[in-house]
Amino acid sequence: MELVQATKRAIGKATRDAFGEALRELGHRYPNLVVIDGDVNNSTRTEWFAKEFPDRFINVGIAESNLVGIAGGLAGCGKIPVIASFACFMMCNAFDQLRMSVAFPHLNVKVCGSHSGISIGEDGPSQMGIEDVALAMALPGFTVLVPADEVETREVVKAALEHQGPVYIRTGRPPVPIVYTDGCDFQIGRANRLRDGNDVTLIANGLMVAAALDAADLLARGGIQARVLDMASVRPLDEEAVVAAAQETRGIVVAEEHLRWGGLGSAVAMAAAEHAPCRMRFVALEGYAESGKPEELLEKYGLTARHIAQAAREVLA
């Protein structure tokens, strides 16, 4: 079964693959970079860093809480620890350690939650991280980043290592369409406008950015011009871009492969409510999914271009 798409975009690598490649490359630039994994390094792709820099890689086993504690200690010694596991294991299992060993002392730890969302497919709901962004947003001082494709992921990893303080990076399992065909100018705290439009604004991150662009194509067939913003930086949020969207278009649709509570939609709604209230709709998950093929799950649970376009029409109705 194929997703309904208005255009055909080249399929690139999975964001987890781009994360692993970026780590391996940046290991040469940052001699104090240490990578720690929870025994899923062949899935998170930290194994590529491990092969290049075996003396700077630690596999702690299936022990996420210990993983975070070690990272906090290394950060306290001046290292730059990057820790990785599945998003659900990292954020749900080790939340208390992230709170007390990273967020509270505001240490320079970079956290990667891989295999996020329902697009991991056949692995099933027990391994689908759908609340991870909300949990990361609940940690004061954490920067939260959700890249759209392989190109942006590499820039996100670079920015995370340059940033002083804790960062959460969300990556996915399946290959995703390439959004940035001419390179990506990513900056923490700034949205990228990928398409202009004055009727409605579509704000998305992760794999939903490509879906939002396809939704804009679908809407254009009916004479509706949609602005598309890639909001990879969930915190800090580009509030100026949100306010401009609220004031210059007739409403906002937020799309994310995450629960509708506590993630990108909540952040955008807070910014709009405070500065420029407007009509809004949210394309997101209402609860847990099931095991199945990624494209079928995204269709069943309403995370496609067709669903985004319909939400935009509701905003304009």
C-alpha positions in Angstrom: 0.0 0.0 0.0 1.4 3.4 -1.0 0.7 6.6 0.8 -1.3 9.2 -1.1 1.3 11.8 -2.3 0.8 14.8 -4.5 4.4 14.6 -5.7 7.1 12.0 -5.9 10.1 12.9 -3.7 13.4 11.1 -3.8 13.6 8.7 -0.8 16.8 9.3 1.2 18.3 7.5 4.2 16.7 7.1 7.5 17.4 9.8 10.0 19.0 7.2 12.3 21.5 6.5 9.5 22.3 10.1 9.0 22.8 10.4 12.8 25.3 7.6 12.8 27.2 9.0 9.8 27.3 12.5 11.4 28.7 11.1 14.7 31.4 9.2 12.9 32.4 12.3 10.9 32.3 14.6 13.9 34.4 12.2 16.0 37.5 13.5 14.2 36.6 17.1 15.1 35.7 16.5 18.7 38.4 14.4 20.5 36.4 14.7 23.7 33.3 13.2 22.1 32.3 9.9 23.8 29.4 7.8 22.6 27.4 5.5 24.9 24.7 3.0 23.8 22.2 0.7 25.5 23.0 -2.5 23.5 21.1 -1.4 20.4 24.1 0.2 18.6 23.4 -1.7 15.4 20.0 -0.1 15.3 20.8 3.5 16.5 23.8 3.4 14.2 26.3 4.3 16.9 28.1 1.2 15.8 29.7 3.2 13.0 31.3 5.6 15.6 32.3 2.5 17.6 34.2 1.0 14.7 36.1 4.3 14.0 36.7 5.2 17.7 36.6 2.0 19.8 38.3 3.7 22.7 35.6 6.3 22.9 32.6 4.0 22.7 30.8 2.3 25.7 28.1 -0.3 25.5 26.4 -0.4 28.9 24.0 -3.1 27.9 20.2 -3.0 28.3 20.4 -0.5 31.2 19.2 2.9 30.2 19.3 4.4 33.7 22.9 3.4 34.1 23.5 4.8 30.6 22.3 8.2 31.6 24.2 8.2 34.9 27.5 7.4 33.2 26.8 10.2 30.7 26.3 12.6 33.5 29.6 11.7 35.1 31.5 12.0 31.8 29.9 15.4 31.2 31.0 16.5 34.6 34.5 15.6 33.7 34.5 17.7 30.6 33.6 15.1 28.0 30.8 15.5 25.4 28.7 12.3 25.9 26.2 11.3 23.2 23.9 8.6 24.5 21.5 6.6 22.3 18.8 4.1 22.5 15.2 3.6 21.3 13.2 6.7 22.1 10.7 4.8 24.3 13.5 3.1 26.3 15.6 6.3 26.7 12.8 8.7 27.7 10.4 6.4 29.4 12.8 4.1 31.2 15.4 6.6 32.2 13.3 9.7 32.8 14.2 10.1 36.5 18.0 9.8 35.7 17.6 12.3 32.9 15.9 14.6 35.3 18.4 14.3 38.2 21.7 13.5 36.4 21.3 15.7 33.3 18.6 18.3 33.5 18.9 19.4 37.1 22.7 20.0 36.9 22.3 21.2 33.3 25.1 19.0 32.0 26.3 18.9 28.4 24.8 15.6 27.5 23.4 14.9 24.0 20.5 12.3 24.0 19.3 10.5 20.8 16.0 8.7 20.8 15.9 6.4 17.8 13.1 4.4 16.4 10.6 7.1 17.3 6.9 7.2 16.3 4.7 4.5 14.8 6.7 4.3 11.6 8.9 1.7 13.1 6.1 -0.6 11.9 6.2 -4.2 12.7 8.1 -3.8 16.0 4.8 -2.9 17.6 3.5 -0.4 20.2 5.8 -1.5 23.0 8.7 -0.1 21.1 7.0 3.0 19.6 8.2 6.2 21.2 5.2 8.4 20.8 5.5 10.4 24.1 9.3 11.1 23.9 9.1 14.7 22.8 6.6 15.5 25.5 9.0 14.0 28.1 12.0 15.8 26.8 10.0 19.1 26.8 9.2 18.4 30.5 12.9 18.6 31.3 13.9 22.2 32.0 16.9 23.4 30.0 16.7 20.7 27.3 16.9 21.7 23.7 14.6 19.4 21.6 15.2 18.8 18.0 13.3 16.7 15.4 14.9 16.7 11.9 13.0 16.0 8.8 15.4 14.1 6.6 19.0 12.9 6.3 20.3 16.3 5.2 18.8 18.2 8.2 19.8 15.4 10.6 23.5 15.9 9.9 23.1 19.6 10.5 21.1 19.0 13.7 23.9 16.7 15.1 26.5 19.4 14.3 24.4 22.1 16.0 23.8 19.8 19.0 27.5 19.3 19.6 28.2 23.0 19.2 25.5 23.8 21.7 26.4 24.0 25.4 23.7 22.2 27.4 21.5 19.1 27.2 19.9 18.3 23.8 17.4 15.7 22.8 17.5 14.5 19.1 14.7 12.4 17.7 15.5 10.0 14.9 13.5 7.4 13.0 13.8 3.9 11.5 12.5 4.1 8.0 14.1 5.8 5.0 12.3 9.2 4.5 11.8 11.6 1.5 14.6 14.1 1.0 13.2 17.6 1.8 16.4 19.5 1.5 17.7 18.8 -2.0 20.0 21.9 -2.0 21.4 21.7 1.6 19.9 22.8 4.9 20.7 25.9 6.8 19.6 24.7 10.2 19.7 26.9 13.3 18.5 26.0 16.8 15.4 28.1 17.5 14.6 29.0 13.9 12.0 27.5 11.6 12.7 26.9 7.9 10.1 28.2 5.5 9.9 25.6 2.8 6.9 27.0 0.9 5.2 30.4 0.8 1.4 30.8 1.1 -1.1 33.3 2.6 -4.2 31.1 3.1 -3.1 28.7 5.8 0.2 27.6 7.5 1.3 24.0 7.8 3.8 23.5 10.6 5.5 20.1 10.9 8.7 18.2 11.9 10.2 14.8 11.3 8.8 12.7 8.5 5.6 14.9 8.6 7.5 17.7 6.9 7.4 15.9 3.5 3.8 15.0 4.1 3.0 18.7 4.8 4.7 19.7 1.5 2.6 17.1 -0.3 -0.5 18.4 1.4 0.4 21.9 0.2 0.5 20.5 -3.3 -2.9 18.9 -2.8 -4.4 22.1 -1.5 -2.9 24.1 -4.4 -5.0 22.1 -6.8 -8.1 23.6 -5.1 -6.7 27.1 -5.2 -5.5 27.1 -1.5 -2.0 28.4 -1.0 -0.3 26.9 2.1 2.8 28.1 3.8 5.0 25.2 5.1 7.3 25.6 8.0 9.8 22.9 9.1 9.9 23.4 12.9 12.7 21.0 13.7 13.5 23.0 16.8 10.7 22.3 19.1 12.5 24.0 22.0 13.5 26.7 21.6 10.6 27.4 19.4 10.6 30.0 16.6 7.8 32.0 18.1 8.2 34.8 15.6 7.5 32.4 12.8 4.4 31.2 14.6 3.1 34.7 15.2 3.7 35.6 11.6 1.8 32.6 10.5 -1.1 33.4 12.8 -1.2 37.0 11.6 -0.5 36.6 7.9 -2.6 33.4 7.2 -6.1 32.4 8.2 -5.0 29.5 10.5 -2.4 26.9 11.4 -2.3 23.1 11.1 0.4 21.3 13.1 1.5 17.8 12.0 3.7 15.5 14.0 4.3 11.8 14.4 3.7 12.0 18.2 0.9 12.3 20.7 -1.1 15.5 20.2 -0.3 16.4 23.8 3.0 17.8 24.9 4.8 17.9 21.6 5.1 20.4 18.7 1.4 21.1 18.6 1.3 22.1 22.3 4.3 24.3 21.9 2.9 26.1 18.8 -0.5 26.4 20.5 1.1 28.1 23.5 3.0 30.6 21.4 -0.1 31.4 19.3 -2.4 31.7 22.4 0.0 34.1 24.1 0.8 36.3 21.1 -1.7 35.9 18.3 -4.6 33.5 18.8 -5.9 31.9 15.6 -7.8 28.9 14.3 -5.8 25.7 14.6 -6.0 22.0 13.9 -3.7 19.2 15.0 -2.7 16.2 13.0 -1.2 13.8 15.5 -1.7 10.6 17.4 -4.6 10.1 19.8 -3.1 7.0 21.5 -1.1 3.8 20.9 -1.0 2.1 17.6 -0.3 -1.5 16.6 2.1 -3.6 14.7 2.0 -3.2 10.9 3.7 -1.9 7.8 4.7 1.8 8.4 2.8 3.2 5.4 -0.4 1.4 6.5 0.0 2.6 10.1 0.5 6.2 9.0 -2.6 6.0 6.9 -4.8 4.3 9.5 -3.8 6.8 12.2 -4.2 9.8 10.1 -0.6 10.9 9.5 -0.6 11.5 5.7 -0.7 14.4 3.3 -4.4 13.7 2.8 -5.2 14.1 6.4 -3.1 17.3 6.7 -4.9 18.8 3.7 -8.3 18.0 5.2 -7.3 19.6 8.5 -6.3 22.8 6.5 -9.7 22.9 4.8 -11.4 22.6 8.2 -9.4 25.6 9.4 -10.5 27.6 6.4 -14.1 26.5 6.6 
